[in-house]
Each structure stands twice: as structure tokens, then as C-alpha cells.
Amino acid sequence: MAESDPQKQVTALREEIDKLRAELAARTAETYEGMRERAGKTGQSVRAAAREGADYVRSEGAAVADTARAHPAATSALVLTVGFAGLILGYLLASATEPAPRRYWR
């Protein structure tokens, strides 16, 4: 049967609360460590992917630079063509956005 002494009941409840706190703290620590480990693995994989991407961009840039050094005439023709196309595109955009002229008859 239940104990009739209130002091013993309070003591038993405090012990039970202490056990629950300890269990909650242990589970929280386990969860935290698991999340930290998973986040570390994700960070490592992101770092590896970024390093691989940077290496790829660096190698492609070196290949473009080598090709430009090997063919200077083609490079200058390409740069001039792109510049001229940009000039034409800019002119067309500027003339398309210009408001229509108004004519006032007095």
C-alpha cells in the first residue's frame, strides 16, 4: 500500500525526479553528440566538393589560358567580336527603352 508519511513520499518523488533528470541529460548528450558527428561529416563532404570544384575551375582556366597563348590572333578576333556584339546589344536596348518623341503642333 501507499506510504502514509508525507515526508517519505516527497523524498521518493525527489529521487524519481533526480533519476528522470539524469536520464534526460544522458539522452540529450547522446543526441547532441550524434548531431555534431553528422554535421561534421556534412561539413567535410561540402569542403571536399568545394575543393574539387575549385580544382576543376582552375584546370579549365589554365586550359583556356594555354589556348589563348597558342592562338593570339583567334583570341583577339574573339574578344573583338564579343565586344562588338555587346556594343550592338547595348545600342538596341538603349534605343528600345527611349520614349517615343512627342510632337507638339502649335
Secondary structure, 3 states (H helix, E strand, C coil): CCCCCHHHHHHHHHHHHHHHHHHHHHHHHHHHHHHHHHHHHHHHHHHHHHHHHHHHHHHHHHHHHHHHHHCHHHHHHHHHHHHHHHHHHHHHHHHHHCCCCCCCCC
